[in-house]
Amino acid sequence: MAALRFLAKAIGRNGKPGLINIDKSGANTAGIKLYNEDNHKRIEIRQCKYLNNIVEQDHRNIKRITDAMLGFKNFVCAEAILTGIELVAMLKKCQQRYSAQSHATDADEFYAIAG
């Protein structure tokens, strides 16, 4: 049920995907199947434990930075710090959400994304 709630929340924020890559987790599989049955949708499941490695490698830098900290005091603080770390990583990898024709500087894009 927790996997189903998480999936519904993620779909509400980002839209319905056509395909989801997951590892061999039974809870995730059951959550996706329940979502498909309840909402009469068809989300394809692709299970392969190695397809998640690309996503997990992307978190390596965040883990390296946050391991040196003593932990987060509260959720608001954790959200703010992790948002900033992700934002800097996105800018380094040129993953801006705006088109190249917008002629915005990196600072303008930073404030637009962070705001």
Secondary structure, 3 states (H helix, E strand, C coil): CHHHHHHHHHHHHHCCCCEEEECCCHHHHHHHHHHHHHHCCCCEEEECCCCCHHHHHHCHHHHHHHHCCCCCCCHHHHHHHHHHHHHHHHHHCCCCCCCHHHCCCHHHHHHHHHC
